[in-house]
């Protein structure tokens, strides 16, 4: 007598799996971003830098090429299908539509909480691509295309990817998960604002402010000026962004997490079914 074959579904993995080529592409994108953001603190006192507005379009072009490389790497490694592409488009469009709400007034930016939850459910690879594309789409929607855009794309990509790297994605649920996501969103909102400050801070007129970047001073002195600049200019905006992200995560996060996970299961990303005869 033979037992009936039992269907055993392999546990679904994230929509975009991070394989070797994906990791290499993400590392290249991130290294380019770190160099683009942090050069004032790593270039040294005697370095000569050109105007940021002249460099940013080239960085923007390079960033788009690298993002295409990330997508191509993940497609070749994990077979990114039309369902994943459709979900990417829907979430990016939703995030882009949320950004104009409040227009960033006092840090009211509901897009950030959606990025946190999406990155958590769909993983770091999907998160990085989603964050970058969402920021690009929102810039086209609001007319916010400018030299700052490549830096916003990188920062949002890191922001969303970080949520996908949080621990226990398959086990932690309920209030504990929401508390972790809210804490991450709070800290990451400040990190986003701090990193974005680096995009404009070096180009303040040093003669007009004592918190401006001084290319002839030491790194510790410039770091002190930068911290003072952040406290003086963006602390209120970053706090508003952080509070809005926490409030929306705690109030709407449970429902949205369930919806995203349900949609992922129905899309059956990379979840083949095998039969184990017994």
C-alpha positions, 0 to 999 in steps of 0.5 A: 500500500502506498501513501498518497503523494503529499504536496509540499510547497517550498517556503516563498522567498522574497520577490528579489533575491540578493545573489552574488551579482546583485550584491556586487551591483548594490555594492558598486552603487553604494560605493558611488553614493558614499563617495558622492556624499562624503567627499567633504569629510574624506577629501582632506584639507588641501583638496580642490573640488569643483562645483556640485551642480556641474558634477551632479548630472554626471553622477545622475547618469552614472547612477541610472546605469548602475541601477539598470545593472542592479535590475539586470543582475537580479533578473538574471539570478532570480528570474524577476517576473512580470508579477514582481515588476507589476508590484514594483510599479504599483508601489512606486506609483503609490509612493510617488503619489503620497509624496506631494501630500504636505509637500514636505511641510514640517516633515510631513512625508507619508511616503517614508512609512510605505517604503519601510513596510515595503522593504520589510516584506519584499526584501533589501534588493526589491527595497533598494530598487523600489526606493530609488524608482519611487523618488525618481517618479515623484520628482517627475510628478512634482517637477523636482528634477535637479542636481539633488535628485541622484542623491535623493534616489540613493538615500531613499534606496538605502532607506528602503533597503535597510528595512529589508535587512531588519532581523526575523523577517519570517518569524517576527509578527504583531506588535513587536514587529511594528515596534521594530519598524517604527523604531527603524523608521524614526532613526532612518528618517533622521539618517536620511535628512543627515545624509541629504544635508551632505549634498548641499552643505559643502556649497554654502558660502563659507564667508557667510556662515560659521557652519559652512564647509571649509576646504582648508580646515581639518576633517574633525573641524568640518565634522563639527561644523556639519553637525551644527549645520544639521541642528540649525537647519534640518532638525525640525524637518527630520523630527517631523518626518520621523514622528509621521513615520512612527505614527503611520507605522503604528496605526496603519502598519499592521493592515498594510503589512498583511495586505503586502504579504497577501499580495506577495503570496498570491503573486507566488514570487519564486515559490515553486511547488514540488511533490514529495511522495511518501 
